[in-house]
Amino acid sequence: MKLEVTELGPIKRALKIEVPEEEVNRRFEQAYAELNRQVQIPGFRAGKAPLALLEKRYAKAVEEDVVRRLVPDYYDRAIRQTGIVPVLVEVPPLERVKIRRNAAFSFTATVEIKPKIELRDYRPPNPISLKPDKRTVSDEQIDQAIEALREQQAQLHPAPSGTALAAGDYATLDVEGFLDLVPLEGTKKEGQLYKVGSQTPILGIDVDEHLLNKKEGEFVEVSQPYPATHPDPRLAGKSVVFRMRVGSVKQKKLPPLDDEFAKDCGPYSSLAQLREKLRAEIERALKKDIEEAYKDTILKRLVETHHFEVPETLVERELTAMVRQLFEVRRRQKGRAGDFDDPVKRQEEIKRLQKEHLPEATRRVKVGLILEAISEKEGLTVQNEDVETEINRLSADLKLAPQEVRKLVEAGGEDSMDDLKGRILADKALDFVYRHAVIQG
Protein backbone atom coordinates (compact mmCIF):
# COMPACT_ATOMS: atom_id res chain seq x y z
CA MET A 1 0.00 0.00 0.00
CA LYS A 2 1.24 3.44 -0.94
CA LEU A 3 0.10 6.31 1.26
CA GLU A 4 0.44 10.08 0.87
CA VAL A 5 -0.76 12.45 3.60
CA THR A 6 -1.47 16.06 2.69
CA GLU A 7 -2.27 18.74 5.27
CA LEU A 8 -5.34 20.72 4.28
CA GLY A 9 -5.35 22.77 7.47
CA PRO A 10 -4.61 22.46 11.19
CA ILE A 11 -7.13 19.66 11.65
CA LYS A 12 -7.77 18.34 8.11
CA ARG A 13 -5.79 15.74 6.21
CA ALA A 14 -6.11 14.19 2.76
CA LEU A 15 -5.07 10.54 2.61
CA LYS A 16 -4.24 9.33 -0.90
CA ILE A 17 -4.26 5.56 -0.72
CA GLU A 18 -3.02 3.24 -3.47
CA VAL A 19 -3.85 -0.46 -3.42
CA PRO A 20 -1.22 -2.51 -5.33
CA GLU A 21 -2.14 -4.28 -8.55
CA GLU A 22 -1.61 -7.78 -7.14
CA GLU A 23 -4.03 -7.08 -4.27
CA VAL A 24 -6.65 -5.74 -6.67
CA ASN A 25 -6.38 -8.91 -8.79
CA ARG A 26 -6.60 -11.12 -5.70
CA ARG A 27 -9.80 -9.36 -4.60
CA PHE A 28 -11.31 -9.79 -8.06
CA GLU A 29 -10.49 -13.51 -8.00
CA GLN A 30 -12.16 -13.84 -4.59
CA ALA A 31 -15.22 -11.93 -5.74
CA TYR A 32 -15.70 -14.05 -8.86
CA ALA A 33 -15.11 -17.26 -6.93
CA GLU A 34 -17.85 -16.32 -4.45
CA LEU A 35 -20.15 -15.27 -7.28
CA ASN A 36 -19.60 -18.55 -9.09
CA ARG A 37 -20.72 -20.50 -6.03
CA GLN A 38 -23.85 -18.39 -5.61
CA VAL A 39 -25.31 -17.97 -9.11
CA GLN A 40 -27.09 -20.58 -11.19
CA ILE A 41 -26.31 -20.36 -14.92
CA PRO A 42 -28.19 -22.74 -17.24
CA GLY A 43 -25.93 -25.39 -18.76
CA PHE A 44 -23.33 -25.23 -16.01
CA ARG A 45 -23.06 -26.92 -12.66
CA ALA A 46 -22.78 -24.71 -9.56
CA GLY A 47 -19.30 -23.23 -9.37
CA LYS A 48 -18.33 -24.35 -12.86
CA ALA A 49 -19.42 -21.37 -14.97
CA PRO A 50 -16.60 -19.94 -17.17
CA LEU A 51 -14.96 -16.75 -15.83
CA ALA A 52 -15.47 -15.03 -19.19
CA LEU A 53 -19.23 -15.60 -18.96
CA LEU A 54 -19.35 -14.28 -15.39
CA GLU A 55 -17.35 -11.20 -16.41
CA LYS A 56 -19.71 -10.55 -19.29
CA ARG A 57 -22.83 -10.75 -17.10
CA TYR A 58 -21.67 -9.42 -13.74
CA ALA A 59 -18.60 -7.24 -14.31
CA LYS A 60 -20.17 -4.03 -12.99
CA ALA A 61 -21.64 -5.69 -9.89
CA VAL A 62 -18.31 -7.37 -9.09
CA GLU A 63 -16.41 -4.10 -9.52
CA GLU A 64 -18.78 -2.39 -7.08
CA ASP A 65 -18.40 -5.27 -4.61
CA VAL A 66 -14.60 -5.12 -4.75
CA VAL A 67 -14.65 -1.34 -4.19
CA ARG A 68 -17.03 -1.69 -1.23
CA ARG A 69 -14.64 -4.13 0.39
CA LEU A 70 -11.34 -2.50 -0.50
CA VAL A 71 -12.11 1.10 0.49
CA PRO A 72 -12.97 0.58 4.19
CA ASP A 73 -10.26 -2.08 4.58
CA TYR A 74 -7.44 0.08 3.23
CA TYR A 75 -8.80 3.21 4.84
CA ASP A 76 -8.54 1.44 8.24
CA ARG A 77 -5.00 0.36 7.41
CA ALA A 78 -4.06 3.94 6.50
CA ILE A 79 -5.52 5.28 9.74
CA ARG A 80 -3.54 2.76 11.79
CA GLN A 81 -0.36 3.51 9.86
CA THR A 82 -0.60 7.28 10.30
CA GLY A 83 -1.88 7.18 13.88
CA ILE A 84 -4.56 9.71 12.96
CA VAL A 85 -7.69 9.85 15.14
CA PRO A 86 -10.45 11.07 12.80
CA VAL A 87 -13.69 12.74 13.86
CA LEU A 88 -14.99 12.93 10.29
CA VAL A 89 -14.28 10.81 7.26
CA GLU A 90 -15.14 11.79 3.69
CA VAL A 91 -14.57 9.20 1.00
CA PRO A 92 -15.62 9.62 -2.60
CA PRO A 93 -19.02 8.12 -3.51
CA LEU A 94 -18.41 4.49 -4.36
CA GLU A 95 -20.38 4.75 -7.59
CA ARG A 96 -17.84 7.32 -8.85
CA VAL A 97 -14.78 5.25 -7.99
CA LYS A 98 -13.35 3.31 -10.93
CA ILE A 99 -11.47 0.06 -10.53
CA ARG A 100 -10.19 -2.51 -13.02
CA ARG A 101 -8.15 -5.67 -13.01
CA ASN A 102 -4.40 -5.63 -13.70
CA ALA A 103 -4.02 -2.07 -12.38
CA ALA A 104 -3.39 -0.41 -9.05
CA PHE A 105 -6.44 1.19 -7.41
CA SER A 106 -6.27 4.67 -5.83
CA PHE A 107 -8.73 6.70 -3.80
CA THR A 108 -8.54 9.72 -1.52
CA ALA A 109 -10.12 10.04 1.93
CA THR A 110 -10.42 13.44 3.59
CA VAL A 111 -10.43 13.32 7.38
CA GLU A 112 -11.01 15.89 10.09
CA ILE A 113 -8.89 15.07 13.10
CA LYS A 114 -8.83 15.99 16.74
CA PRO A 115 -6.44 18.88 17.36
CA LYS A 116 -3.15 18.35 19.13
CA ILE A 117 -3.57 20.14 22.45
CA GLU A 118 -0.55 21.49 24.23
CA LEU A 119 -1.74 21.34 27.80
CA ARG A 120 -1.06 24.41 29.90
CA ASP A 121 -0.80 24.77 33.68
CA TYR A 122 -3.38 22.69 35.51
CA ARG A 123 -1.41 20.82 38.17
CA PRO A 124 1.63 21.38 40.45
CA PRO A 125 4.07 23.02 40.20
CA ASN A 126 1.71 25.43 38.42
CA PRO A 127 -1.82 24.53 39.47
CA ILE A 128 -4.93 26.60 38.87
CA SER A 129 -5.53 29.04 41.72
CA LEU A 130 -9.03 29.76 43.00
CA LYS A 131 -10.44 32.52 45.14
CA PRO A 132 -11.88 31.16 48.39
CA ASP A 133 -15.65 30.80 48.60
CA LYS A 134 -16.39 31.80 52.17
CA ARG A 135 -20.10 31.06 52.20
CA THR A 136 -21.36 29.38 55.37
CA VAL A 137 -24.69 28.15 56.67
CA SER A 138 -26.40 30.77 58.82
CA ASP A 139 -28.94 30.39 61.62
CA GLU A 140 -31.34 32.33 59.41
CA GLN A 141 -31.18 29.57 56.76
CA ILE A 142 -31.96 26.96 59.41
CA ASP A 143 -34.92 29.06 60.56
CA GLN A 144 -36.17 29.31 56.98
CA ALA A 145 -35.92 25.54 56.56
CA ILE A 146 -37.86 25.05 59.81
CA GLU A 147 -40.55 27.46 58.63
CA ALA A 148 -40.82 25.56 55.34
CA LEU A 149 -41.48 22.37 57.31
CA ARG A 150 -44.08 24.18 59.42
CA GLU A 151 -45.79 25.36 56.22
CA GLN A 152 -45.92 21.75 54.99
CA GLN A 153 -47.64 20.67 58.21
CA ALA A 154 -49.94 23.68 58.46
CA GLN A 155 -53.67 23.07 58.49
CA LEU A 156 -56.62 25.21 57.43
CA HIS A 157 -59.12 26.05 60.14
CA PRO A 158 -62.39 28.02 59.92
CA ALA A 159 -61.80 31.67 60.69
CA PRO A 160 -63.76 33.33 63.52
CA SER A 161 -67.26 34.37 62.50
CA GLY A 162 -67.33 37.73 60.73
CA THR A 163 -63.64 37.62 59.64
CA ALA A 164 -62.98 39.81 56.61
CA LEU A 165 -60.75 38.26 53.96
CA ALA A 166 -57.15 39.49 53.96
CA ALA A 167 -54.04 38.50 52.02
CA GLY A 168 -52.99 35.01 53.05
CA ASP A 169 -56.51 33.91 54.02
CA TYR A 170 -58.32 31.16 52.12
CA ALA A 171 -61.85 31.26 50.77
CA THR A 172 -64.08 28.58 49.29
CA LEU A 173 -65.83 30.13 46.31
CA ASP A 174 -68.91 29.26 44.28
CA VAL A 175 -68.42 30.85 40.85
CA GLU A 176 -70.63 31.11 37.77
CA GLY A 177 -70.57 33.28 34.67
CA PHE A 178 -73.66 34.92 33.16
CA LEU A 179 -74.10 36.22 29.64
CA ASP A 180 -77.16 38.48 29.20
CA LEU A 181 -78.39 37.22 32.61
CA VAL A 182 -78.28 33.61 31.38
CA PRO A 183 -75.83 31.13 32.99
CA LEU A 184 -72.88 30.48 30.66
CA GLU A 185 -72.18 26.80 30.13
CA GLY A 186 -68.80 25.64 31.45
CA THR A 187 -68.31 28.48 33.94
CA LYS A 188 -69.82 26.99 37.06
CA LYS A 189 -67.43 26.03 39.84
CA GLU A 190 -68.43 25.14 43.39
CA GLY A 191 -66.26 24.93 46.50
CA GLN A 192 -63.20 26.37 44.73
CA LEU A 193 -60.46 26.86 47.35
CA TYR A 194 -58.60 30.09 46.73
CA LYS A 195 -55.72 31.80 48.55
CA VAL A 196 -56.29 35.53 48.67
CA GLY A 197 -53.26 37.38 47.33
CA SER A 198 -52.00 34.50 45.21
CA GLN A 199 -52.90 36.38 42.01
CA THR A 200 -54.10 33.14 40.45
CA PRO A 201 -56.87 33.77 37.87
CA ILE A 202 -60.15 31.91 38.18
CA LEU A 203 -61.76 31.23 34.80
CA GLY A 204 -59.33 33.78 33.38
CA ILE A 205 -60.29 36.66 35.68
CA ASP A 206 -58.31 38.31 38.48
CA VAL A 207 -60.28 38.13 41.70
CA ASP A 208 -57.91 39.23 44.49
CA GLU A 209 -58.92 42.88 44.68
CA HIS A 210 -62.61 41.94 44.63
CA LEU A 211 -62.29 39.44 47.50
CA LEU A 212 -60.40 41.65 49.96
CA ASN A 213 -62.50 42.52 53.04
CA LYS A 214 -65.38 40.25 51.97
CA LYS A 215 -66.95 37.97 54.58
CA GLU A 216 -68.55 34.53 54.60
CA GLY A 217 -71.80 34.47 52.65
CA GLU A 218 -71.15 37.72 50.73
CA PHE A 219 -71.33 37.99 46.95
CA VAL A 220 -68.98 39.57 44.42
CA GLU A 221 -69.74 40.38 40.79
CA VAL A 222 -67.01 40.99 38.24
CA SER A 223 -67.72 42.09 34.68
CA GLN A 224 -65.24 40.73 32.17
CA PRO A 225 -65.29 42.19 28.60
CA TYR A 226 -64.00 40.13 25.68
CA PRO A 227 -62.61 41.53 22.38
CA ALA A 228 -64.43 41.10 19.10
CA THR A 229 -61.57 38.81 17.97
CA HIS A 230 -62.12 36.31 20.77
CA PRO A 231 -62.08 32.75 19.36
CA ASP A 232 -65.29 31.78 21.21
CA PRO A 233 -68.14 33.29 19.14
CA ARG A 234 -70.38 33.30 22.24
CA LEU A 235 -68.05 35.78 23.94
CA ALA A 236 -66.65 37.82 21.06
CA GLY A 237 -67.38 41.49 21.63
CA LYS A 238 -69.47 40.84 24.77
CA SER A 239 -69.08 41.05 28.54
CA VAL A 240 -69.60 38.19 30.97
CA VAL A 241 -70.64 38.85 34.56
CA PHE A 242 -68.99 36.44 36.96
CA ARG A 243 -70.80 36.04 40.25
CA MET A 244 -68.85 34.69 43.21
CA ARG A 245 -70.12 33.72 46.61
CA VAL A 246 -67.74 33.39 49.56
CA GLY A 247 -68.75 30.05 51.01
CA SER A 248 -66.35 30.10 53.96
CA VAL A 249 -63.24 31.84 55.23
CA LYS A 250 -60.29 29.74 56.38
CA GLN A 251 -56.95 30.61 57.92
CA LYS A 252 -53.75 28.61 57.95
CA LYS A 253 -52.56 27.56 61.38
CA LEU A 254 -48.89 26.63 61.81
CA PRO A 255 -47.98 23.92 64.31
CA PRO A 256 -46.21 25.05 67.50
CA LEU A 257 -42.43 25.07 67.23
CA ASP A 258 -41.61 22.42 69.84
CA ASP A 259 -40.32 18.89 70.26
CA GLU A 260 -43.65 17.39 69.20
CA PHE A 261 -43.39 19.23 65.90
CA ALA A 262 -39.89 17.75 65.40
CA LYS A 263 -41.22 14.24 66.06
CA ASP A 264 -43.90 14.78 63.39
CA CYS A 265 -41.16 15.67 60.89
CA GLY A 266 -39.36 12.34 61.22
CA PRO A 267 -37.22 10.24 63.56
CA TYR A 268 -36.22 13.17 65.74
CA SER A 269 -36.55 13.28 69.52
CA SER A 270 -36.29 17.05 69.86
CA LEU A 271 -36.38 20.33 68.00
CA ALA A 272 -32.64 20.72 68.63
CA GLN A 273 -31.96 17.39 66.89
CA LEU A 274 -34.08 18.44 63.92
CA ARG A 275 -32.12 21.68 63.62
CA GLU A 276 -28.83 19.74 63.70
CA LYS A 277 -30.06 17.44 60.94
CA LEU A 278 -31.18 20.38 58.80
CA ARG A 279 -27.87 22.15 59.33
CA ALA A 280 -25.94 19.04 58.23
CA GLU A 281 -28.08 18.69 55.09
CA ILE A 282 -27.77 22.36 54.17
CA GLU A 283 -24.02 22.30 54.80
CA ARG A 284 -23.69 19.23 52.57
CA ALA A 285 -25.66 20.96 49.81
CA LEU A 286 -23.57 24.14 50.22
CA LYS A 287 -20.34 22.16 50.02
CA LYS A 288 -21.51 20.60 46.76
CA ASP A 289 -22.58 24.00 45.41
CA ILE A 290 -19.19 25.53 46.28
CA GLU A 291 -17.40 22.61 44.62
CA GLU A 292 -19.50 23.04 41.47
CA ALA A 293 -18.71 26.76 41.44
CA TYR A 294 -14.98 26.00 41.73
CA LYS A 295 -15.22 23.50 38.88
CA ASP A 296 -17.08 26.03 36.70
CA THR A 297 -14.20 28.46 37.30
CA ILE A 298 -11.68 25.74 36.42
CA LEU A 299 -13.47 24.98 33.13
CA LYS A 300 -13.53 28.69 32.27
CA ARG A 301 -9.77 28.95 32.94
CA LEU A 302 -9.04 25.86 30.84
CA VAL A 303 -10.99 27.30 27.91
CA GLU A 304 -9.27 30.69 28.26
CA THR A 305 -5.75 29.27 28.42
CA HIS A 306 -5.96 26.67 25.65
CA HIS A 307 -6.11 27.87 22.06
CA PHE A 308 -6.75 25.47 19.19
CA GLU A 309 -9.12 25.01 16.28
CA VAL A 310 -12.25 23.12 17.27
CA PRO A 311 -13.43 20.48 14.74
CA GLU A 312 -16.60 21.73 13.06
CA THR A 313 -17.96 18.19 12.90
CA LEU A 314 -17.94 17.82 16.68
CA VAL A 315 -19.55 21.23 17.11
CA GLU A 316 -22.29 20.32 14.64
CA ARG A 317 -22.97 17.06 16.50
CA GLU A 318 -23.17 18.86 19.84
CA LEU A 319 -25.37 21.59 18.40
CA THR A 320 -27.72 19.03 16.85
CA ALA A 321 -28.02 17.22 20.19
CA MET A 322 -28.71 20.50 22.03
CA VAL A 323 -31.45 21.56 19.60
CA ARG A 324 -33.02 18.09 19.70
CA GLN A 325 -33.10 18.26 23.49
CA LEU A 326 -34.71 21.72 23.43
CA PHE A 327 -37.47 20.46 21.14
CA GLU A 328 -37.99 17.44 23.39
CA VAL A 329 -38.44 19.73 26.40
CA ARG A 330 -40.99 21.77 24.45
CA ARG A 331 -42.92 18.68 23.49
CA ARG A 332 -43.21 17.77 27.16
CA GLN A 333 -44.50 21.21 28.08
CA LYS A 334 -48.26 21.50 28.10
CA GLY A 335 -49.60 23.20 25.02
CA ARG A 336 -46.24 23.39 23.24
CA ALA A 337 -46.29 20.14 21.31
CA GLY A 338 -47.69 21.54 18.08
CA ASP A 339 -45.85 24.85 18.01
CA PHE A 340 -43.61 23.82 15.14
CA ASP A 341 -45.56 21.15 13.28
CA ASP A 342 -45.26 23.30 10.16
CA PRO A 343 -41.99 22.17 8.46
CA VAL A 344 -41.08 25.72 7.40
CA LYS A 345 -41.61 27.17 10.90
CA ARG A 346 -39.76 24.23 12.43
CA GLN A 347 -36.75 24.76 10.15
CA GLU A 348 -36.73 28.49 10.91
CA GLU A 349 -36.77 27.74 14.64
CA ILE A 350 -33.98 25.18 14.27
CA LYS A 351 -31.80 27.76 12.50
CA ARG A 352 -32.55 30.34 15.19
CA LEU A 353 -31.67 27.91 17.98
CA GLN A 354 -28.50 26.82 16.20
CA LYS A 355 -27.33 30.41 15.90
CA GLU A 356 -28.24 31.14 19.52
CA HIS A 357 -26.52 28.07 20.98
CA LEU A 358 -23.49 27.84 18.67
CA PRO A 359 -21.11 29.52 21.18
CA GLU A 360 -22.16 27.14 23.96
CA ALA A 361 -21.85 24.10 21.68
CA THR A 362 -18.35 25.23 20.71
CA ARG A 363 -17.42 25.75 24.36
CA ARG A 364 -18.67 22.29 25.33
CA VAL A 365 -16.66 20.61 22.58
CA LYS A 366 -13.54 22.55 23.52
CA VAL A 367 -13.96 21.62 27.19
CA GLY A 368 -14.46 17.97 26.24
CA LEU A 369 -11.28 17.88 24.13
CA ILE A 370 -9.20 19.51 26.88
CA LEU A 371 -10.48 17.10 29.54
CA GLU A 372 -9.87 14.19 27.18
CA ALA A 373 -6.27 15.33 26.70
CA ILE A 374 -5.82 15.61 30.47
CA SER A 375 -7.25 12.12 31.06
CA GLU A 376 -4.85 10.68 28.45
CA LYS A 377 -1.82 12.45 29.94
CA GLU A 378 -2.70 11.40 33.49
CA GLY A 379 -3.59 7.83 32.52
CA LEU A 380 -7.16 8.09 33.77
CA THR A 381 -9.49 5.23 32.84
CA VAL A 382 -13.09 4.14 33.36
CA GLN A 383 -13.58 0.92 35.30
CA ASN A 384 -16.71 -1.23 35.62
CA GLU A 385 -17.30 0.08 39.14
CA ASP A 386 -17.25 3.64 37.76
CA VAL A 387 -20.05 2.72 35.35
CA GLU A 388 -22.05 1.09 38.16
CA THR A 389 -21.63 4.17 40.36
CA GLU A 390 -22.84 6.46 37.58
CA ILE A 391 -25.82 4.22 36.81
CA ASN A 392 -26.78 4.26 40.49
CA ARG A 393 -26.50 8.05 40.54
CA LEU A 394 -28.68 8.35 37.45
CA SER A 395 -31.22 5.95 38.92
CA ALA A 396 -31.54 8.19 41.99
CA ASP A 397 -31.94 11.32 39.82
CA LEU A 398 -34.45 9.69 37.47
CA LYS A 399 -36.22 7.77 40.24
CA LEU A 400 -35.79 4.52 38.33
CA ALA A 401 -34.35 1.19 39.38
CA PRO A 402 -30.63 0.80 38.44
CA GLN A 403 -31.44 -2.12 36.14
CA GLU A 404 -33.94 0.05 34.25
CA VAL A 405 -31.31 2.75 33.74
CA ARG A 406 -28.84 0.14 32.50
CA LYS A 407 -31.44 -1.14 30.01
CA LEU A 408 -31.97 2.40 28.73
CA VAL A 409 -28.23 2.85 28.22
CA GLU A 410 -27.76 -0.54 26.57
CA ALA A 411 -30.77 0.07 24.33
CA GLY A 412 -28.82 2.90 22.73
CA GLY A 413 -26.15 0.48 21.59
CA GLU A 414 -22.39 0.83 21.77
CA ASP A 415 -22.49 4.59 21.10
CA SER A 416 -24.71 5.16 24.14
CA MET A 417 -22.35 3.26 26.44
CA ASP A 418 -19.36 5.07 24.94
CA ASP A 419 -21.07 8.41 25.64
CA LEU A 420 -21.66 7.37 29.26
CA LYS A 421 -18.04 6.34 29.70
CA GLY A 422 -16.91 9.54 28.01
CA ARG A 423 -18.86 11.64 30.53
CA ILE A 424 -17.42 9.62 33.41
CA LEU A 425 -13.87 10.09 32.09
CA ALA A 426 -14.43 13.85 31.64
CA ASP A 427 -15.69 14.08 35.24
CA LYS A 428 -12.59 12.21 36.42
CA ALA A 429 -10.31 14.62 34.56
CA LEU A 430 -12.12 17.62 36.02
CA ASP A 431 -11.93 16.10 39.51
CA PHE A 432 -8.19 15.58 38.99
CA VAL A 433 -7.66 19.26 38.16
CA TYR A 434 -9.89 20.33 41.06
CA ARG A 435 -7.98 18.17 43.56
CA HIS A 436 -4.70 19.74 42.45
CA ALA A 437 -5.99 23.32 42.37
CA VAL A 438 -4.94 25.77 45.07
CA ILE A 439 -7.53 27.80 46.97
CA GLN A 440 -5.94 31.08 48.02
CA GLY A 441 -6.21 32.36 51.55
Secondary structure, 3 states (H helix, E strand, C coil): CEEEEEEEECCEEEEEEEECHHHHHHHHHHHHHHHHHHCCCCCCCCCCCCHHHHHHHHHHHHHHHHHHHHHHHHHHHHHHHHCCCEEEEECCCHHHCCCCCCCCEEEEEEEEECCCCCCCCCCCCCCCEECCCCCCCCHHHHHHHHHHHHHHHCEEEECCCCCCCCCCCEEEEEEEEEECCEECCCCCEEEEEEECCCCCCECCECCHHHHCCCCCCCEEEEEEECCCCCCCCCCCCCEEEEEEEEEEEEEEECCCCCHHHHHHHCCCCCHHHHHHHHHHHHHHHHHHHHHHHHHHHHHHHHHHHCCCCCCHHHHHHHHHHHHHHHHHHHHHCCCCCCCCCCHHHHHHHHHHHHHHHHHHHHHHHHHHHHHHHHHHHHCCCCCHHHHHHHHHHHHHHHCCCHHHHHHHHHHCHHHHHHHHHHHHHHHHHHHHHHHHCEECC
